[in-house]
Amino acid sequence: MKRVEGLGACPLGIGCWALGDAKMWGDQDEKAGVDAIHAALDAGIRFFDTAPAYGGGTSEEFLGRALAGRHEEAVIATKVSRADLAPRDLRRSCEASLRRLGTETIDLLQVHWPNWEVPLEATVEEFARLREEGKIRTFGVCNFGPKDLGDWLKEGGAQTTDQLSYSLLARGIEKEIVPLLLENAMGVIAYSPLLQGLLTGKFSSPEEVPPERARSRHFSGDRPMARHGEGGCEELTFATIDRLRKCADAYGMEMGAMSLAWLMQQPAVRIVLVGVRSRQQLERNREALSIRLDEEQIHELDEVTRPLLEAMGSEADIWGSPSRMR
Ligand SMILES: NC(=O)c1ccc[n+]([C@@H]2O[C@H](COP(=O)([O-])OP(=O)(O)OC[C@H]3O[C@@H](n4cnc5c(N)ncnc54)[C@H](OP(=O)(O)O)[C@@H]3O)[C@@H](O)[C@H]2O)c1
């Protein structure tokens, strides 16, 4: 029997968005992606996250193919889009995900984004029915702020996880959401932990960042794909990356692995969900599992990133303004 309650023993999980959404991330070499997933399994990394929204189901299909013959080793998390939260749509979405993933049970089915027009009570009841029928092992949420989490708990939603954007460059969840999750014995699945590659140091200036990855509030609202309309803080973001790189050099580690290790040591974090597109990226990110930052290093990284945290504020939605979270 798989350990779903603990979401697997390893704190590192693999995000499969980029493996099946060419429009957002560019073409993916199938063999390199499958190789990355097999290398993860071989290293004891068992948690894989995807969504019907990633490439309109392409990412789920990719994961299903990559896990052929190894489904039993994996803990599979997928999502239901905000447009599909009414009971009948939720059931249809879940069944389509099961088919694409080539499995009989989804380990963790998550609400992708809240939809304030659909009564949460009915969604929670349908999740519970799917669990009784064995189609899902458990369920949870993504992108739920304090108000939605409160409603979720009131309606009897599972006290599992809230998947949120969390990284050294995006710490908006720390003030309100993390304390609430801890109070309710829930945890964070941290997404975009490298801020879509920025924390690997692969871009040396804001101008190098392609439009698809410059949609967050770190970047100017004038960027072609941005929807937030804010001024952004591009200079401060890149000055912070420079300072983080210096810290990593001084500690004798790669900035990406250091960033993942910092996250794994945050109190509410259960899984750090990193996107990888090749075995090489997997191997580099896996280094984080052998890093234990000491208290002084954690404190230094907190302080280096504090000015950016203050500039970005405690808003947890890094993409939208107005926020799609509450
Ligand atoms: N619930 C939600 O609303 C939500 C939102 C966003 C993401 N997610 C989940 O979280 C997962 C991870 O987030 P993310 O993919 O947005 O961002 P991320 O994990 O911060 O960045 C992943 C990207 O960074 C690059 N990268 C990773 N490791 C690298 C390395 N060692 N060296 C160089 N480049 C490296 C790769 O892209 P390139 O090789 O193309 O540079 C990779 O696709 C997603 O796959 C998805 O499952 C959930």
The ligand as an SDF file (V2000), in Angstrom:
LIG
                    3D

 48 52  0  0  0  0  0  0  0  0999 V2000
   -0.9170   24.7780   -8.5990 N   0  0  0  0  0  0  0  0  0  0  0  0
   -0.5240   25.7150   -9.4060 C   0  0  0  0  0  0  0  0  0  0  0  0
   -1.2370   26.7020   -9.6800 O   0  0  0  0  0  0  0  0  0  0  0  0
    0.8480   25.6180  -10.0190 C   0  0  0  0  0  0  0  0  0  0  0  0
    1.4290   26.7070  -10.6960 C   0  0  0  0  0  0  0  0  0  0  0  0
    2.7160   26.5630  -11.2260 C   0  0  0  0  0  0  0  0  0  0  0  0
    3.3790   25.3470  -11.1010 C   0  0  0  0  0  0  0  0  0  0  0  0
    2.7780   24.2880  -10.4690 N   0  0  0  0  0  0  0  0  0  0  0  0
    3.4530   22.9780  -10.3290 C   0  0  0  0  0  0  0  0  0  0  0  0
    4.7560   23.1590   -9.8180 O   0  0  0  0  0  0  0  0  0  0  0  0
    5.7180   22.5400  -10.6930 C   0  0  0  0  0  0  0  0  0  0  0  0
    7.0480   23.2750  -10.6270 C   0  0  0  0  0  0  0  0  0  0  0  0
    6.9080   24.6530  -10.9160 O   0  0  0  0  0  0  0  0  0  0  0  0
    7.4020   25.3300  -12.2710 P   0  0  0  0  0  0  0  0  0  0  0  0
    7.6370   24.2690  -13.2880 O   0  0  0  0  0  0  0  0  0  0  0  0
    6.4450   26.4380  -12.5550 O   0  0  0  0  0  0  0  0  0  0  0  0
    8.7480   26.0480  -11.8670 O   0  0  0  0  0  0  0  0  0  0  0  0
   10.1730   25.6250  -11.2730 P   0  0  0  0  0  0  0  0  0  0  0  0
   10.1250   24.2510  -10.7320 O   0  0  0  0  0  0  0  0  0  0  0  0
   10.5660   26.7110  -10.3870 O   0  0  0  0  0  0  0  0  0  0  0  0
   11.0980   25.6810  -12.5700 O   0  0  0  0  0  0  0  0  0  0  0  0
   11.1590   24.5990  -13.4360 C   0  0  0  0  0  0  0  0  0  0  0  0
   11.9710   24.9170  -14.6910 C   0  0  0  0  0  0  0  0  0  0  0  0
   13.2660   25.4120  -14.3720 O   0  0  0  0  0  0  0  0  0  0  0  0
   14.2450   24.8490  -15.2420 C   0  0  0  0  0  0  0  0  0  0  0  0
   15.1640   24.0490  -14.3840 N   0  0  0  0  0  0  0  0  0  0  0  0
   14.8340   23.1670  -13.3980 C   0  0  0  0  0  0  0  0  0  0  0  0
   15.9310   22.6650  -12.8240 N   0  0  0  0  0  0  0  0  0  0  0  0
   16.9840   23.1990  -13.4560 C   0  0  0  0  0  0  0  0  0  0  0  0
   18.3870   23.0690  -13.3130 C   0  0  0  0  0  0  0  0  0  0  0  0
   18.9320   22.2630  -12.3960 N   0  0  0  0  0  0  0  0  0  0  0  0
   19.1810   23.8120  -14.1200 N   0  0  0  0  0  0  0  0  0  0  0  0
   18.6570   24.6450  -15.0430 C   0  0  0  0  0  0  0  0  0  0  0  0
   17.3260   24.8070  -15.2330 N   0  0  0  0  0  0  0  0  0  0  0  0
   16.4880   24.1000  -14.4500 C   0  0  0  0  0  0  0  0  0  0  0  0
   13.4880   23.9460  -16.2380 C   0  0  0  0  0  0  0  0  0  0  0  0
   13.0860   24.6630  -17.3900 O   0  0  0  0  0  0  0  0  0  0  0  0
   14.0230   24.9300  -18.6790 P   0  0  0  0  0  0  0  0  0  0  0  0
   14.9400   23.7900  -18.8540 O   0  0  0  0  0  0  0  0  0  0  0  0
   13.0400   25.1110  -19.7990 O   0  0  0  0  0  0  0  0  0  0  0  0
   14.7180   26.2290  -18.3620 O   0  0  0  0  0  0  0  0  0  0  0  0
   12.2190   23.6300  -15.4570 C   0  0  0  0  0  0  0  0  0  0  0  0
   11.1100   23.3110  -16.2530 O   0  0  0  0  0  0  0  0  0  0  0  0
    5.0160   22.5520  -12.0580 C   0  0  0  0  0  0  0  0  0  0  0  0
    5.5770   21.6320  -12.9550 O   0  0  0  0  0  0  0  0  0  0  0  0
    3.6090   22.2190  -11.6560 C   0  0  0  0  0  0  0  0  0  0  0  0
    3.4810   20.8320  -11.4250 O   0  0  0  0  0  0  0  0  0  0  0  0
    1.5430   24.4240   -9.9150 C   0  0  0  0  0  0  0  0  0  0  0  0
  1  2  1  0
  2  3  2  0
  2  4  1  0
  4  5  1  0
  4 48  2  0
  5  6  2  0
  6  7  1  0
  7  8  2  0
  8  9  1  0
  8 48  1  0
  9 10  1  0
  9 46  1  0
 10 11  1  0
 11 12  1  0
 11 44  1  0
 12 13  1  0
 13 14  1  0
 14 15  2  0
 14 16  1  0
 14 17  1  0
 17 18  1  0
 18 19  2  0
 18 20  1  0
 18 21  1  0
 21 22  1  0
 22 23  1  0
 23 24  1  0
 23 42  1  0
 24 25  1  0
 25 26  1  0
 25 36  1  0
 26 27  1  0
 26 35  1  0
 27 28  2  0
 28 29  1  0
 29 30  1  0
 29 35  2  0
 30 31  1  0
 30 32  2  0
 32 33  1  0
 33 34  2  0
 34 35  1  0
 36 37  1  0
 36 42  1  0
 37 38  1  0
 38 39  2  0
 38 40  1  0
 38 41  1  0
 42 43  1  0
 44 45  1  0
 44 46  1  0
 46 47  1  0
M  CHG  2   8   1  16  -1
M  END
$$$$
